[in-house]
Amino acid sequence: SKTLKNLQGTASAAGRLGDLYVELADYKKAMKFYENAISVAEEMNLESFTWAQMYHKSELLFFMEKYDESHELNEFVLKKKKAAGIPEKVFEGQMLRGRIEFVNGKTGEDNYLFEMIKETESASEKADLHYELFKLTKKEIHQKSALEFYESLKAKDPDKPWYELDKRLEILKGNE
């Protein structure tokens, strides 16, 4: 029905506005939009979409340095995504878990991010993990690993719009 599509569109728009306000570092407005997206999605029983918005909210809580709340919500979402068999979304939740561990003092090889690097066979996952570790540690080994992969990926398809990748390359090159 038209009403359901309008509600779904409202939830989607609210989530995107939340993302925009995170980019602008207006976390209070971002939170308002994520909570709206979650509320509408729950009302419509859109489980996967609800979990996605909850993940964004947990990442926002991380940015707001509300690490305990971020951890609690992320673990809830991670459990749901594992049960639903959504591996790429499980990966992002596991990365957030490692970031939370890091800011809470678990900065050595026992941090979840290091375990993930050892376990994954995926070159892009390794690059993403090295990127996150570089942001957290500023260590050159992580910077080089992520930079090499991202540059080779971009070279394979130079005409593709690489917005997120370009942002990461700027950070890795120290231009941001």
ABEGO torsion letter per residue (X at the ends): XAAAAAAAAAAAAAAAAAAAAAAAGBAAAAAAAAAAAAAAAAAAGBAAAAAAAAAAAAAAAAAAGBAAAAAAAAAAAAAAAAAAGBAAAAAAAAAAAAAAAAAAGBABAABAAAAAAAABABAAAAAAAAAAAAAAAGBAAAAAAAAAAAAAAAAABAABBBAAAAAAAAAAAGAX
